[in-house]
């Protein structure tokens, strides 16, 4: 951790600037940015321990990560719902339970 703090300061400050400057209209761009950022941060020995020594925009980075996670979950739900096929061989109660389960999500 100490080595990362001492040797990767310029790298981390560059990431800080990119996070602070990040402003996207399209959620797909947020996904790409978060994936890229996570890849960059994975080079650190301990992300949280290292970043706490810098002026890391934690709230913004976490908000973008959360938005990416939530969007991906919505896309998976959309796929699940759009691929739902009503099977006449399945009892009505079971089909209704499946539909209710999808609605609850």
Backbone as CSV, one residue per row, in Angstrom:
resi,resn,N_x,N_y,N_z,CA_x,CA_y,CA_z,C_x,C_y,C_z
1,UNK,0.842,-1.191,0.000,0.000,0.000,0.000,0.880,1.246,0.000
2,UNK,1.863,1.256,0.877,2.765,2.406,0.966,3.480,2.642,-0.368
3,UNK,3.888,1.552,-1.006,4.576,1.674,-2.295,3.657,2.303,-3.346
4,UNK,2.404,1.867,-3.386,1.444,2.453,-4.330,1.260,3.945,-4.060
5,UNK,1.162,4.311,-2.791,0.979,5.720,-2.430,2.164,6.544,-2.907
6,UNK,3.352,5.986,-2.760,4.567,6.718,-3.120,4.840,6.723,-4.618
7,UNK,4.531,5.637,-5.298,4.926,5.527,-6.709,3.809,5.786,-7.718
8,UNK,2.561,5.721,-7.282,1.456,5.856,-8.240,0.639,7.128,-8.037
9,UNK,1.220,8.109,-7.379,0.506,9.354,-7.116,0.046,10.058,-8.376
10,UNK,0.921,10.146,-9.359,0.570,10.821,-10.617,-0.549,10.059,-11.334
11,UNK,-0.433,8.756,-11.344,-1.449,7.895,-11.949,-2.805,8.106,-11.265
12,UNK,-2.814,8.093,-9.939,-4.060,8.257,-9.180,-4.632,9.653,-9.370
13,UNK,-3.783,10.663,-9.371,-4.269,12.029,-9.603,-4.883,12.167,-10.991
14,UNK,-4.343,11.448,-11.964,-4.935,11.431,-13.301,-6.319,10.795,-13.287
15,UNK,-6.454,9.712,-12.528,-7.765,9.061,-12.398,-8.758,9.980,-11.698
16,UNK,-8.280,10.676,-10.671,-9.143,11.616,-9.943,-9.698,12.656,-10.900
17,UNK,-8.838,13.205,-11.736,-9.276,14.227,-12.692,-10.324,13.652,-13.643
18,UNK,-10.094,12.439,-14.112,-11.052,11.831,-15.043,-12.406,11.579,-14.376
19,UNK,-12.388,11.167,-13.111,-13.654,10.942,-12.403,-14.370,12.270,-12.191
20,UNK,-13.636,13.275,-11.739,-14.234,14.595,-11.488,-14.817,15.170,-12.779
21,UNK,-14.106,15.006,-13.885,-14.543,15.566,-15.165,-15.623,14.734,-15.860
22,UNK,-15.839,13.519,-15.402,-16.786,12.619,-16.068,-18.209,13.168,-15.992
23,UNK,-18.819,13.288,-17.163,-20.220,13.724,-17.265,-20.774,13.091,-18.540
24,UNK,-21.719,12.206,-18.372,-22.236,11.462,-19.513,-23.738,11.643,-19.657
25,UNK,-24.179,11.601,-20.901,-25.602,11.659,-21.218,-26.122,10.236,-21.425
26,UNK,-25.289,9.396,-21.999,-25.672,8.027,-22.334,-25.151,7.063,-21.264
27,UNK,-26.036,6.259,-20.704,-25.653,5.314,-19.654,-24.628,4.306,-20.157
28,UNK,-24.651,3.991,-21.440,-23.658,3.063,-21.990,-22.248,3.624,-21.828
29,UNK,-22.111,4.943,-21.916,-20.808,5.572,-21.694,-20.385,5.445,-20.234
30,UNK,-21.340,5.509,-19.336,-21.046,5.310,-17.906,-20.541,3.888,-17.690
31,UNK,-21.184,2.917,-18.318,-20.751,1.523,-18.193,-19.310,1.356,-18.653
32,UNK,-18.993,1.920,-19.799,-17.629,1.820,-20.331,-16.636,2.483,-19.391
33,UNK,-16.990,3.660,-18.894,-16.093,4.387,-17.997,-15.865,3.605,-16.704
34,UNK,-16.924,3.089,-16.117,-16.806,2.337,-14.861,-15.964,1.076,-15.074
35,UNK,-16.180,0.383,-16.170,-15.369,-0.806,-16.458,-13.899,-0.431,-16.608
36,UNK,-13.645,0.656,-17.332,-12.273,1.125,-17.514,-11.666,1.513,-16.164
37,UNK,-12.407,2.281,-15.375,-11.921,2.744,-14.075,-11.618,1.561,-13.157
38,UNK,-12.511,0.592,-13.113,-12.279,-0.585,-12.277,-11.020,-1.333,-12.712
39,UNK,-10.793,-1.392,-14.007,-9.567,-2.023,-14.511,-8.322,-1.282,-14.061
40,UNK,-8.384,0.037,-14.127,-7.243,0.850,-13.692,-7.005,0.698,-12.193
41,UNK,-8.075,0.736,-11.417,-7.945,0.646,-9.958,-7.511,-0.741,-9.499
42,UNK,-7.749,-1.739,-10.328,-7.363,-3.101,-9.948,-5.849,-3.271,-9.883
43,UNK,-5.103,-2.310,-10.414,-3.642,-2.385,-10.350,-3.109,-1.967,-8.983
44,UNK,-3.966,-1.401,-8.148,-3.541,-0.980,-6.812,-3.561,-2.174,-5.858
45,UNK,-2.656,-2.142,-4.891,-2.568,-3.230,-3.914,-3.868,-3.369,-3.126
46,UNK,-4.410,-2.257,-2.663,-5.664,-2.232,-1.900,-6.337,-0.908,-2.231
47,UNK,-7.330,-0.973,-3.106,-7.956,0.240,-3.647,-8.351,1.237,-2.565
48,UNK,-9.159,0.836,-1.626,-9.658,1.763,-0.594,-8.525,2.306,0.269
49,UNK,-7.612,1.439,0.666,-6.518,1.871,1.541,-5.612,2.883,0.849
50,UNK,-5.379,2.699,-0.437,-4.519,3.625,-1.181,-5.257,4.932,-1.454
51,UNK,-6.485,4.843,-1.934,-7.219,6.043,-2.346,-7.538,6.981,-1.191
52,UNK,-7.629,6.463,0.021,-7.944,7.340,1.156,-6.825,8.342,1.440
53,UNK,-5.658,8.137,0.853,-4.538,9.066,1.015,-4.555,10.172,-0.041
54,UNK,-5.548,10.151,-0.895,-5.682,11.142,-1.963,-7.061,11.787,-1.859
55,UNK,-7.283,12.820,-2.643,-8.594,13.487,-2.662,-9.506,12.765,-3.655
56,UNK,-9.703,11.513,-3.380,-10.506,10.668,-4.258,-11.976,11.068,-4.170
57,UNK,-12.624,11.308,-5.322,-14.054,11.670,-5.334,-14.921,10.427,-5.112
58,UNK,-14.883,9.933,-3.905,-15.518,8.656,-3.570,-17.012,8.637,-3.870
59,UNK,-17.717,9.707,-3.504,-19.170,9.725,-3.721,-19.511,9.646,-5.202
60,UNK,-18.780,10.383,-6.021,-19.073,10.375,-7.455,-18.715,9.023,-8.069
61,UNK,-17.549,8.504,-7.719,-17.135,7.208,-8.258,-18.115,6.115,-7.835
62,UNK,-18.512,6.136,-6.570,-19.472,5.143,-6.085,-20.833,5.303,-6.760
63,UNK,-21.252,6.531,-6.998,-22.537,6.775,-7.664,-22.510,6.237,-9.095
64,UNK,-21.403,6.430,-9.792,-21.302,5.907,-11.159,-21.284,4.382,-11.152
65,UNK,-20.570,3.803,-10.197,-20.549,2.344,-10.092,-21.950,1.811,-9.795
66,UNK,-22.633,2.451,-8.876,-23.988,2.025,-8.513,-24.933,2.149,-9.709
67,UNK,-24.813,3.241,-10.453,-25.648,3.419,-11.647,-25.384,2.304,-12.653
68,UNK,-24.124,1.943,-12.821,-23.769,0.875,-13.755,-24.357,-0.463,-13.305
69,UNK,-24.244,-0.762,-12.026,-24.783,-2.017,-11.492,-26.300,-2.060,-11.663
70,UNK,-26.970,-0.977,-11.288,-28.434,-0.935,-11.386,-28.897,-1.055,-12.838
71,UNK,-28.195,-0.381,-13.744,-28.569,-0.438,-15.154,-28.401,-1.857,-15.694
72,UNK,-27.296,-2.489,-15.331,-27.073,-3.864,-15.795,-28.165,-4.799,-15.260
73,UNK,-28.563,-4.593,-14.012,-29.641,-5.411,-13.450,-30.958,-5.164,-14.185
74,UNK,-31.226,-3.911,-14.527,-32.438,-3.599,-15.298,-32.408,-4.250,-16.676
75,UNK,-31.247,-4.235,-17.314,-31.122,-4.853,-18.638,-31.350,-6.366,-18.553
76,UNK,-30.851,-6.983,-17.482,-31.070,-8.420,-17.300,-32.549,-8.707,-17.069
77,UNK,-33.203,-7.862,-16.287,-34.634,-8.023,-16.042,-35.419,-7.830,-17.335
78,UNK,-35.042,-6.827,-18.110,-35.699,-6.593,-19.394,-35.573,-7.824,-20.289
79,UNK,-34.388,-8.409,-20.313,-34.167,-9.608,-21.124,-35.028,-10.769,-20.630
80,UNK,-35.084,-10.918,-19.315,-35.886,-12.000,-18.735,-37.368,-11.823,-19.066
81,UNK,-37.847,-10.593,-18.950,-39.262,-10.321,-19.235,-39.566,-10.483,-20.716
82,UNK,-38.694,-9.962,-21.564,-38.965,-10.025,-23.001,-38.841,-11.444,-23.552
83,UNK,-38.122,-12.308,-22.842,-37.998,-13.684,-23.328,-39.031,-14.621,-22.694
84,UNK,-39.902,-14.058,-21.850,-40.933,-14.877,-21.199,-41.903,-15.412,-22.245
85,UNK,-42.124,-16.698,-22.178,-43.084,-17.344,-23.081,-44.149,-18.023,-22.227
86,UNK,-45.381,-17.743,-22.549,-46.484,-18.389,-21.840,-46.630,-19.804,-22.380
87,UNK,-46.465,-20.758,-21.506,-46.548,-22.169,-21.887,-47.912,-22.716,-21.471
88,UNK,-48.752,-23.076,-22.441,-50.092,-23.567,-22.101,-50.071,-24.888,-21.325
89,UNK,-48.949,-25.586,-21.330,-48.849,-26.849,-20.599,-48.593,-26.637,-19.106
90,UNK,-48.195,-25.423,-18.728,-47.938,-25.111,-17.322,-49.254,-24.659,-16.696
91,UNK,-49.556,-25.145,-15.492,-50.801,-24.723,-14.829,-50.879,-23.198,-14.697
92,UNK,-52.085,-22.701,-14.775,-52.335,-21.254,-14.722,-51.734,-20.625,-13.466
93,UNK,-51.863,-21.282,-12.330,-51.352,-20.739,-11.063,-49.837,-20.539,-11.147
94,UNK,-49.136,-21.510,-11.714,-47.678,-21.406,-11.836,-47.294,-20.254,-12.766
95,UNK,-48.012,-20.103,-13.868,-47.742,-19.000,-14.797,-47.990,-17.653,-14.134
96,UNK,-49.080,-17.552,-13.392,-49.387,-16.297,-12.701,-48.334,-15.973,-11.642
97,UNK,-47.847,-16.995,-10.944,-46.787,-16.774,-9.953,-45.519,-16.259,-10.626
98,UNK,-45.185,-16.836,-11.774,-43.997,-16.395,-12.517,-44.168,-14.942,-12.958
99,UNK,-45.335,-14.601,-13.477,-45.599,-13.222,-13.904,-45.543,-12.267,-12.718
100,UNK,-46.114,-12.663,-11.601,-46.092,-11.824,-10.396,-44.663,-11.631,-9.908
101,UNK,-43.877,-12.682,-9.989,-42.472,-12.600,-9.584,-41.717,-11.595,-10.455
102,UNK,-41.966,-11.630,-11.755,-41.324,-10.675,-12.665,-41.786,-9.254,-12.377
103,UNK,-43.065,-9.084,-12.080,-43.583,-7.751,-11.756,-42.973,-7.213,-10.465
104,UNK,-42.767,-8.096,-9.489,-42.190,-7.674,-8.212,-40.755,-7.188,-8.358
105,UNK,-40.055,-7.735,-9.329,-38.665,-7.320,-9.537,-38.630,-5.885,-10.005
